[in-house]
Every structure is written in structure tokens, then in C-alpha cells.
Amino acid sequence: MTDISTAQLDVFKPGSTQQIVFIGQGKRAELFAARLRVAGFSFAECKLSAPRTNAQTKELAQTVANAGLVITALENPQEVEAVYLGEHGILAGVKPGSYLLDVSLCTPRLARELHALASLGECFFVEACEAGNAEACAATDATTNATANTTSAHTTSAHTTSAHTNTRLFVGGDTDTVQTLQPVFEALSTSVLLVGLAGQGASAKLAATICQAGAMMALVETITFALNSKVEPASILAMFATDPYVTPAMCDLAHHILDEQFENGPSLEVFFDELTVALDAADELDLAFPVLETAHQLYDLLMMVGGNHKALQALALVYREEAYCEKQGLDWGLAQRAMDVYEQAANFGFEYFDSYEDDECTDPSCGHRRYSSSDDDDYPRMDDYFSSN
């Protein structure tokens, strides 16, 4: 393993001449890139979409070949694995001594594997997983346009600080490597916590996700119970304001629910992805979490009936009357249709619905169903309606 010299500890400060390559996708990646630019960092390359085509994949190794630091901000573990471990991925292209910082949604096991493989190539891998409350995420979203195209750190630093004051960055990696990248972490968040080795950053972030899921379940069910008991909304808010177990962020979400504001706040789709990764990580540890499982199923249901573009507090709609939900743009008929499809699959055999697309089987006698554009719409893809769990 290459030693870190004393001189290296200052190479990644804002204004550094080190080549930095940023590879990301989605709104979170745009936010990270904006924060770094505002802090004074510049990129030799900044790609805000994951490589898809063969040509883009082959270009990836060339893009990172001369980088001193590669930062990845991808949407799920599958993208992380493809970008790092592909034939022309990051680990195939970086030079020895390079630093690799992953701020993606990743599993603890994959983070540990990337750290080990990077070490074999004499590179330094660190993970930094962001967790933040709804208030912080909403503020960050509002700040994106103000910071993304800004060239002056002096005029925008206040905006950036307010945008992620309440976010936390859970860092996992070797102590010396973390120290080297400290200025980068501080540009990404005002709260940086070194929680252990690679993989433990992802574990801490997923633990925070589990906590948030449980808090959302408790908040929604408390409000539902109070409203059905004819407690006035003002009294509910007063109760939350004085309850020592309710955080300010939960109070804000309670206001949104009672004010029927179901689209202000962090993305439901992003949170659902985090819940899915948390469930998978719990399964790897042979842990059963009924609250997490229930939250995942209820959010899955909410997305199924058309709520995928709403915010986290829209979970409250699952508990409301059909007519009320219809006014909020939800269609419970989609849930019934999904159950009909599920029953059809059970009757015909679930393999009947497998391999609709990308069907490479050329044996007409194999017996499995083939999809064509002329097929009846009563047979949609199963993964259009149900989560992977």
C-alpha cells in the first residue's frame, strides 16, 4: 500500500491543482457538485449521468486515468457496482495513489469490497454517506439553482451553509485517508462524523434511514388517530410542540400533513430506495425488522397508486379515505389492478410473467410466455407494481 506523505495531507483543499473527476446521477449528485463548486473546488470532468452505452463505459476508464480524486454520487448499489467494477470501470482505469470517494447510496458489503479492491490497486477508498432531516433536504433542494452556476464562493457561502446545516455525513475509511479528504467532506456537509472503517458509513446512514422510517410511521399514525378522534389540528400541533420525544423536523412534517402539503420535502422515491437497501442489509445480518418492513410496504403501496412524486409525509394518505386521496391525485384502482395481476400470476405460475422483455430464448417449445406489443394490457410487468421485496 502506498504511504501518505505529509505533503499529501493538503492536496485536496479548494483551489488545488489536483485533477478531480465527479461522476454522478440525479438531483443529489447535482447538489453535491454545486456544494463543491461553491466551496472553491473545480472539476477536470463532471459527468452527471451514469455511463449506459458501450462507448460511454469504455470512456470511463480514460476519464479517470489522470485523476487524483474521483468522486462518485450514484443512485443505487447496482450503479455503484457497474461504475467501479465493470471491465472499463473506475478501478480498471485509475492510477496507483489515487483517491476514491463514494457518496452514493451503497450497501455496507459493497463499500467494504470496493475498499479492499482499491487497496490492492494501491488506491485509497473512502465512503461518505449523507443523512439529513426533511427540513434540511427541502432547504437544499431550494438552494440548488442558486448555487449550481455560481462562480463566487464569497457571495454564496451563506446559502450553502444554510442548505445543509442539518445534514450529517457518515464517513467510513482509513483515518489517514479521511484526514486527507477532510476539506472535501467539510464542503459537502457542516457535520462530518467518522464512524469507522469502510462499510460502517453506509451502515450508519441506513440506521438513520430506519430511524426516520419508524418516526414517520409513528407520526402518521398519531395524527390519523387524533383526527379520527375529532381532536382539532391546532391541538395536535400544540401537543407535538411540547412533546419531548418529537423533534422539530417531525413538527414541520406534522404541519405539512395537517396543511395538506404532500409535495414539499425530500423525494419519496429516493427514500424508498434507501428503505430497500436497508431491508437488504438487514437480511444480510439475518435481522427481522417489522417496522421497517411495514414502512417499506406502505411506501410501496403509495407509489403504486400514483404517489411516487410526492414527499415523505404523503404516507399519511395511505390512511385516508379514497375520495380524499383522489383529490390528491391518487388512484386506488391501480392497487386493485395490481392485486388482480398478482392473482393471475399465482394461478398461471409466476414464471408466466417472467422475461417479458430482453427475451433471448429462441426455443418456441420452452413453454414460457413471450411479450409483444400486441399483447393484452391486462398483463403488465410485475416489477411495475411490486418492489423487489
C-alpha positions as CSV (number, residue, x, y, z in Angstrom):
1,M,0.0,0.0,0.0
2,T,1.3,3.5,-0.9
3,D,2.2,5.6,2.1
4,I,0.6,9.0,2.6
5,S,3.2,11.7,2.8
6,T,2.8,14.8,5.0
7,A,2.6,16.9,1.8
8,Q,-0.3,14.9,0.6
9,L,-2.5,16.0,3.5
10,D,-3.0,19.4,2.0
11,V,-3.5,18.5,-1.7
12,F,-7.3,18.5,-1.8
13,K,-8.1,21.9,-0.4
14,P,-10.2,24.3,-2.5
15,G,-8.1,25.7,-5.4
16,S,-6.0,22.6,-5.5
17,T,-4.3,21.7,-8.8
18,Q,-5.1,18.1,-8.3
19,Q,-7.4,16.7,-11.0
20,I,-10.8,15.9,-9.6
21,V,-13.4,13.9,-11.6
22,F,-17.0,13.9,-10.5
23,I,-19.4,11.2,-11.7
24,G,-23.0,11.2,-10.5
25,Q,-26.6,11.0,-11.4
26,G,-29.8,12.5,-10.1
27,K,-30.7,15.5,-8.0
28,R,-28.5,14.5,-5.1
29,A,-25.4,14.4,-7.3
30,E,-26.2,17.9,-8.7
31,L,-26.4,19.1,-5.1
32,F,-23.1,17.6,-4.2
33,A,-21.4,19.1,-7.3
34,A,-22.9,22.5,-6.5
35,R,-21.7,22.4,-2.9
36,L,-18.1,21.6,-4.0
37,R,-18.1,24.3,-6.6
38,V,-19.3,26.9,-4.1
39,A,-16.6,25.8,-1.7
40,G,-14.0,26.5,-4.4
41,F,-13.3,23.1,-5.9
42,S,-13.2,22.7,-9.6
43,F,-13.5,19.5,-11.7
44,A,-11.4,18.3,-14.6
45,E,-14.5,16.3,-15.6
46,C,-18.0,16.4,-14.2
47,K,-20.5,13.8,-15.6
48,L,-24.0,14.0,-14.2
49,S,-25.2,10.8,-15.7
50,A,-24.0,7.2,-15.2
51,P,-22.4,5.5,-18.3
52,R,-25.0,3.5,-20.2
53,T,-23.7,2.7,-23.7
54,N,-20.6,0.6,-24.5
55,A,-18.9,3.7,-25.8
56,Q,-19.6,5.6,-22.5
57,T,-18.5,2.6,-20.5
58,K,-15.2,2.4,-22.4
59,E,-14.7,6.1,-21.9
60,L,-15.0,5.9,-18.2
61,A,-11.5,4.3,-17.6
62,Q,-10.0,7.0,-19.8
63,T,-11.8,9.8,-17.9
64,V,-10.4,8.8,-14.5
65,A,-6.9,7.8,-15.8
66,N,-5.2,11.0,-14.6
67,A,-7.4,11.9,-11.7
68,G,-6.0,12.5,-8.2
69,L,-9.5,12.2,-6.8
70,V,-12.6,10.5,-8.2
71,I,-15.9,11.3,-6.5
72,T,-19.0,9.2,-7.3
73,A,-22.6,10.1,-6.4
74,L,-24.8,7.4,-7.8
75,E,-28.4,6.5,-7.0
76,N,-28.2,2.8,-6.0
77,P,-25.7,0.0,-5.3
78,Q,-26.2,-1.5,-8.7
79,E,-24.9,1.6,-10.4
80,V,-22.0,1.8,-8.0
81,E,-21.0,-1.8,-8.8
82,A,-21.3,-1.2,-12.5
83,V,-19.3,2.1,-12.5
84,Y,-16.5,0.8,-10.2
85,L,-16.2,-2.9,-11.1
86,G,-17.0,-3.0,-14.8
87,E,-14.4,-4.1,-17.4
88,H,-13.7,-0.4,-18.1
89,G,-14.8,0.8,-14.7
90,I,-13.1,3.2,-12.3
91,L,-10.9,0.6,-10.6
92,A,-9.7,-0.6,-14.0
93,G,-8.7,3.0,-15.0
94,V,-7.3,4.8,-12.0
95,K,-3.6,5.2,-11.4
96,P,-2.0,4.0,-8.1
97,G,-2.1,6.6,-5.4
98,S,-5.5,8.0,-6.5
99,Y,-8.3,8.7,-4.0
100,L,-11.8,7.4,-4.5
101,L,-14.7,9.0,-2.6
102,D,-18.1,7.4,-2.9
103,V,-21.1,9.5,-1.7
104,S,-23.7,7.2,-3.3
105,L,-26.5,5.1,-1.9
106,C,-24.5,1.9,-1.3
107,T,-24.6,-1.3,0.8
108,P,-22.1,-1.9,3.6
109,R,-20.8,-5.0,1.9
110,L,-20.2,-3.3,-1.4
111,A,-18.3,-0.5,0.3
112,R,-16.0,-3.0,2.1
113,E,-15.4,-4.8,-1.2
114,L,-14.5,-1.5,-3.0
115,H,-12.1,-0.6,-0.2
116,A,-10.4,-3.9,-0.5
117,L,-10.1,-3.8,-4.2
118,A,-8.9,-0.3,-4.2
119,S,-6.2,-1.2,-1.7
120,L,-5.0,-4.0,-4.0
121,G,-4.5,-1.3,-6.7
122,E,-2.7,0.9,-4.3
123,C,-5.6,3.4,-4.2
124,F,-7.4,5.0,-1.3
125,F,-11.2,4.4,-1.0
126,V,-13.5,6.3,1.4
127,E,-17.3,6.3,1.7
128,A,-19.3,9.3,2.9
129,C,-23.0,8.7,3.3
130,E,-25.3,11.7,3.8
131,A,-28.3,11.6,6.1
132,G,-30.5,14.6,6.8
133,N,-33.8,15.6,8.1
134,A,-36.7,16.7,5.9
135,E,-36.1,20.4,6.8
136,A,-32.5,20.3,5.6
137,C,-33.3,18.3,2.4
138,A,-36.1,20.7,1.5
139,A,-33.7,23.7,2.0
140,T,-31.0,22.1,-0.1
141,D,-33.4,21.5,-3.0
142,A,-34.4,25.1,-2.9
143,T,-30.7,26.2,-3.0
144,T,-29.7,24.1,-6.0
145,N,-30.5,26.7,-8.7
146,A,-28.8,29.5,-6.6
147,T,-25.5,27.6,-6.3
148,A,-25.1,25.4,-9.4
149,N,-23.9,28.1,-11.8
150,T,-22.2,30.4,-9.2
151,T,-18.5,31.2,-9.6
152,S,-18.0,33.3,-6.4
153,A,-17.7,31.4,-3.2
154,H,-17.8,34.6,-1.3
155,T,-21.3,35.6,-2.3
156,T,-22.9,32.1,-1.9
157,S,-21.2,30.5,1.1
158,A,-24.1,31.6,3.3
159,H,-26.6,29.9,1.1
160,T,-24.6,26.7,1.0
161,T,-24.2,26.6,4.8
162,S,-28.0,27.1,5.3
163,A,-28.7,24.5,2.7
164,H,-27.0,21.6,4.6
165,T,-26.6,22.7,8.2
166,N,-28.9,19.9,9.3
167,T,-27.4,17.2,7.2
168,R,-24.8,14.7,8.5
169,L,-22.1,13.0,6.6
170,F,-21.2,9.5,7.9
171,V,-17.6,8.7,6.8
172,G,-16.1,5.2,6.7
173,G,-12.4,4.6,5.8
174,D,-8.8,4.6,7.0
175,T,-8.0,7.5,9.3
176,D,-5.2,8.9,7.3
177,T,-7.2,8.9,4.1
178,V,-10.2,10.5,5.8
179,Q,-7.8,13.3,7.1
180,T,-6.6,13.9,3.6
181,L,-10.1,14.4,2.3
182,Q,-11.4,16.4,5.2
183,P,-11.7,19.7,3.2
184,V,-13.9,17.8,0.7
185,F,-16.1,16.5,3.5
186,E,-16.5,19.9,5.0
187,A,-17.6,21.3,1.6
188,L,-20.3,18.6,1.5
189,S,-21.7,19.0,5.0
190,T,-21.2,21.0,8.2
191,S,-21.5,17.8,10.3
192,V,-18.9,15.2,9.4
193,L,-18.7,12.1,11.6
194,L,-16.0,9.4,11.2
195,V,-17.9,6.3,12.2
196,G,-15.3,3.6,11.5
197,L,-13.9,1.6,8.6
198,A,-15.3,1.3,5.1
199,G,-18.8,-0.1,5.2
200,Q,-19.7,1.4,8.5
201,G,-20.5,4.8,6.9
202,A,-23.2,3.0,4.9
203,S,-24.4,1.2,8.0
204,A,-24.8,4.4,10.0
205,K,-26.7,6.0,7.1
206,L,-29.0,3.1,6.8
207,A,-29.5,3.1,10.6
208,A,-30.6,6.7,10.3
209,T,-33.0,5.7,7.5
210,I,-34.5,3.0,9.7
211,C,-35.0,5.6,12.5
212,Q,-36.6,8.0,10.1
213,A,-39.0,5.3,8.8
214,G,-40.1,4.4,12.3
215,A,-40.6,8.1,13.2
216,M,-42.7,8.7,10.1
217,M,-44.8,5.7,10.9
218,A,-45.4,6.9,14.5
219,L,-46.1,10.5,13.3
220,V,-48.6,9.5,10.7
221,E,-50.5,7.0,12.9
222,T,-50.6,9.6,15.8
223,I,-52.1,12.2,13.5
224,T,-54.5,9.7,12.0
225,F,-55.7,8.6,15.4
226,A,-56.1,12.1,16.7
227,L,-58.1,13.3,13.6
228,N,-60.4,10.3,13.8
229,S,-60.9,11.1,17.5
230,K,-62.0,14.6,16.5
231,V,-59.0,16.3,18.0
232,E,-58.6,19.7,16.4
233,P,-55.4,20.2,14.2
234,A,-54.3,23.1,16.3
235,S,-54.4,20.9,19.4
236,I,-52.4,18.2,17.6
237,L,-49.7,20.7,16.7
238,A,-49.6,22.1,20.3
239,M,-49.2,18.5,21.5
240,F,-46.2,17.9,19.2
241,A,-44.6,21.2,20.1
242,T,-44.5,20.3,23.8
243,D,-43.7,16.5,23.5
244,P,-40.1,15.8,24.4
245,Y,-40.0,12.8,22.1
246,V,-40.9,14.8,18.9
247,T,-38.1,16.6,17.0
248,P,-38.5,19.9,15.3
249,A,-38.3,18.1,11.9
250,M,-41.3,15.9,12.9
251,C,-43.2,19.0,13.9
252,D,-42.6,20.5,10.5
253,L,-43.8,17.3,8.8
254,A,-46.9,17.4,11.0
255,H,-47.6,20.9,9.8
256,H,-47.3,19.7,6.2
257,I,-49.7,16.8,6.8
258,L,-52.3,19.0,8.5
259,D,-52.0,21.7,5.9
260,E,-52.4,19.1,3.2
261,Q,-49.0,19.8,1.7
262,F,-47.8,16.5,0.5
263,E,-45.3,17.5,-2.2
264,N,-42.9,19.7,-0.1
265,G,-39.8,18.0,1.1
266,P,-37.4,15.2,0.3
267,S,-38.2,12.8,-2.6
268,L,-40.3,9.8,-1.7
269,E,-38.7,7.8,-4.5
270,V,-35.2,8.4,-3.1
271,F,-36.3,7.5,0.4
272,F,-37.9,4.3,-0.9
273,D,-34.7,3.3,-2.5
274,E,-33.0,3.8,0.9
275,L,-35.6,1.7,2.6
276,T,-35.0,-1.1,0.1
277,V,-31.2,-1.1,0.6
278,A,-31.8,-1.0,4.4
279,L,-34.0,-4.1,4.2
280,D,-31.4,-5.9,2.1
281,A,-28.7,-5.0,4.6
282,A,-30.8,-6.2,7.5
283,D,-31.4,-9.5,5.6
284,E,-27.7,-10.0,5.2
285,L,-27.4,-9.6,9.0
286,D,-30.3,-12.1,9.5
287,L,-32.3,-9.4,11.2
288,A,-36.1,-9.1,11.1
289,F,-37.5,-5.5,11.5
290,P,-41.3,-5.4,11.4
291,V,-41.5,-1.6,11.4
292,L,-39.0,-1.2,8.6
293,E,-40.8,-3.9,6.6
294,T,-44.2,-2.3,7.1
295,A,-42.9,1.2,6.2
296,H,-41.4,-0.3,3.0
297,Q,-44.7,-2.0,2.1
298,L,-46.8,1.1,2.8
299,Y,-44.5,3.4,0.8
300,D,-44.5,0.8,-2.0
301,L,-48.3,0.9,-1.9
302,L,-48.3,4.7,-2.0
303,M,-46.1,4.7,-5.1
304,M,-48.2,2.0,-6.7
305,V,-51.3,4.3,-6.6
306,G,-49.5,7.3,-8.0
307,G,-47.8,8.9,-5.1
308,N,-44.2,8.4,-6.3
309,H,-43.7,12.1,-7.0
310,K,-44.8,13.2,-3.6
311,A,-42.8,13.8,-0.4
312,L,-42.3,11.5,2.7
313,Q,-45.2,12.9,4.7
314,A,-47.6,11.7,1.9
315,L,-47.5,8.4,3.8
316,A,-50.5,9.9,5.7
317,L,-52.6,9.5,2.5
318,V,-52.4,5.7,2.9
319,Y,-54.6,6.1,6.0
320,R,-57.1,8.5,4.4
321,E,-60.5,7.9,2.6
322,E,-60.4,7.1,-1.1
323,A,-62.2,10.3,-2.0
324,Y,-59.7,12.4,-0.2
325,C,-56.8,10.5,-1.8
326,E,-58.4,11.1,-5.2
327,K,-58.3,14.8,-4.7
328,Q,-54.5,14.4,-4.0
329,G,-54.0,12.6,-7.3
330,L,-54.0,9.0,-6.1
331,D,-55.9,6.2,-7.8
332,W,-56.7,3.2,-5.6
333,G,-58.0,1.4,-8.6
334,L,-54.3,0.8,-9.5
335,A,-53.8,-1.1,-6.3
336,Q,-56.8,-3.4,-7.1
337,R,-55.5,-3.9,-10.6
338,A,-52.1,-4.9,-9.2
339,M,-53.8,-7.4,-6.9
340,D,-55.7,-8.8,-9.9
341,V,-52.4,-9.2,-11.8
342,Y,-50.9,-10.9,-8.7
343,E,-53.7,-13.4,-8.5
344,Q,-53.4,-14.1,-12.3
345,A,-49.7,-14.8,-11.7
346,A,-50.5,-17.1,-8.9
347,N,-53.0,-19.0,-11.0
348,F,-50.8,-19.3,-14.1
349,G,-47.5,-19.6,-12.2
350,F,-45.2,-16.7,-11.6
351,E,-42.8,-17.8,-14.3
352,Y,-45.6,-17.0,-16.8
353,F,-44.8,-13.3,-16.2
354,D,-41.0,-13.6,-16.3
355,S,-38.8,-12.3,-19.1
356,Y,-41.3,-10.1,-20.9
357,E,-38.5,-8.0,-22.4
358,D,-35.0,-8.7,-23.4
359,D,-36.1,-12.2,-24.2
360,E,-33.1,-14.1,-25.6
361,C,-34.8,-17.5,-25.7
362,T,-35.2,-18.8,-29.2
363,D,-36.8,-22.2,-28.4
364,P,-40.5,-21.9,-29.3
365,S,-41.2,-25.1,-27.3
366,C,-39.8,-24.0,-24.0
367,G,-43.3,-23.0,-22.8
368,H,-42.7,-19.6,-21.2
369,R,-44.7,-16.5,-22.1
370,R,-43.3,-14.1,-24.7
371,Y,-44.3,-10.5,-24.7
372,S,-45.2,-8.5,-27.8
373,S,-46.7,-5.1,-28.4
374,S,-50.0,-6.7,-29.4
375,D,-50.4,-8.5,-26.0
376,D,-53.3,-7.6,-23.8
377,D,-52.8,-4.8,-21.4
378,D,-54.1,-7.0,-18.6
379,Y,-50.6,-8.5,-18.3
380,P,-48.3,-5.7,-17.2
381,R,-44.8,-6.3,-16.0
382,M,-44.8,-7.5,-12.4
383,D,-42.0,-5.1,-11.4
384,D,-44.2,-2.2,-12.5
385,Y,-46.4,-2.9,-9.5
386,F,-44.3,-4.5,-6.8
387,S,-41.0,-3.8,-5.1
388,S,-38.1,-6.3,-5.3
389,N,-39.1,-7.4,-1.8
